[in-house]
């Protein structure tokens, strides 16, 4: 579960994005975020100093978003919002924080794929390990061992 702060002026956009992110298993908070999502470049650049930030950008603002990325912003989320895009960008930014990198030739090794899949299923199950183990087709003790192996505490 990734902790996200929303710095968005438009109440409707803030609520919509919060609902989308919560449905994807993330937590929208006010303090100590892992990732910040802002609706203006200045706020996103400022937030980038303390961790990854994402910028909401309409088609007319893509140039500004790219410029913000040159100043430390991780990426942008295209507006109007597309289903799944915000959650995908948050997961990518969170992966950058954890130092997840692809192996040479752009391929991810099997252990990393397994770790990411387990985390994805846990998010879908909102941390319910019994339900996650059932969806993964493994026993809960096996899931527990894998979580310990991958040093996953959430």
Beta strands, then each sheet from edge to edge (+ up, - down):
strand 1: 3-7
strand 2: 27-28
strand 3: 35-38
strand 4: 52-57
strand 5: 75-78
sheet 1: 2+ 1+ 3+ 4+ 5+
end
